[in-house]
Amino acid sequence: MFFVPFAICGLKRLSSLKLEGQCIQGLHSSIGEIVGLTSLSLKGCHQLRKLPDSIGKLRSLLILNLFDTGITELPDSIGDLKKLEKMNLGFTKIMELRNSIGGLESLLELHLWGTEITELPASIGFLKRLECLVLAEMPTTINQLSHLRELRLGDNRKLEKLPELPATLKHLYFVAETVLGTRGQTSSKWMGESPKGEEWSLSTDITWPPQLWSLRISCDDPRSLTRLPFSLCRLELGDVKSPIEQPFFSNLRYLRYMSELTLFRCWSREIEFELLASLQNLTVAECELLVRLSGLSSLGKLKELKVWNCSQLVEIQDLGEVKSLMELLIKSCSTIKMLQDLSKLRKLQILRLFHCESLQGLPDIPKTCHPYVHRCPMLGESVDNYKACEECRNSDMDVDGA
Ligand SMILES: [Zn+2]
């Protein structure tokens, strides 16, 4: 059995201690004597099952990282860490949090992703400074966190109804299905086709936090995304299994601050955009069935368009009519053959064409635009872009590391 020796623990002036990925089975209780310690990381110490009670003596501690350790429970003394601001318990074996956690009065961030924790203790309401909570399931007591600004949740597909959310919330990320309405039949039968004779009962009583600024949501049917708060600037919508069409776009039309829209892993064959007057950034990604994008000319303020990993895409209609466009990225769309009328885009400054094997030739572009071409076999390679491709950069690092 290997314990961290007393010698390390005698270093009273130590401010940061990282023992990541070690075969530690325990910490000596004298760790509590490193009174100057502000950061302790035991990340990846799989054999570490518990912390000594003396951990509560680390009154200067600001960051405690127990991510991916074998920790099964926290000592009650954890609540004595009055200065602690960040605690990561992600992928630990902790099943529940005890009331003592309510003593962490300075806590700003709490990560519980990958744990079995589904409910929060009543004392969570004492964490008045908590701004960011990351966990797998939605706890029903979430509205007690009166300062919460960011909430990241995992799969909540069993959730019947969205609980009342803290009004302070600005960033919300979650997977929904039943929360947003229930469906008569499963949608998996029709990939990208229109639903026929299905009964949809959409939930209309969702109360979104009034200051919500960004929402990332996975949900089967976007038609149920109604009454989104006026404050919304960024919407990321994914895993949609019904066609993206009316009334989805008209549901967004009144969001006058919404400048960023991302659609990812949507099952539509065609997406036809309709008037979204404030939209500046549009990303369409990983839509494997998508054949055609159209209606882009109705996005009058669009500055940046990114389309990537849409392996069946053959056409982006009316691209030349998106007069406001300044940046265009087409990446890993292996079936697209041509991009028409780019010469009409007088404001276009940057064109990135990466990994598009079927592109027939470099499109005509305005003189002021700089093209970055990479791994498009029929276009030739521009030399300075290699590092700009994340994919190749990462695979290169893998080779270096091997
Ligand atoms: Zn590349």
Residues whose N, C-alpha, C, O or C-beta is under 5 A from the ligand:
A	BS01	ZN	C389 E391 C392
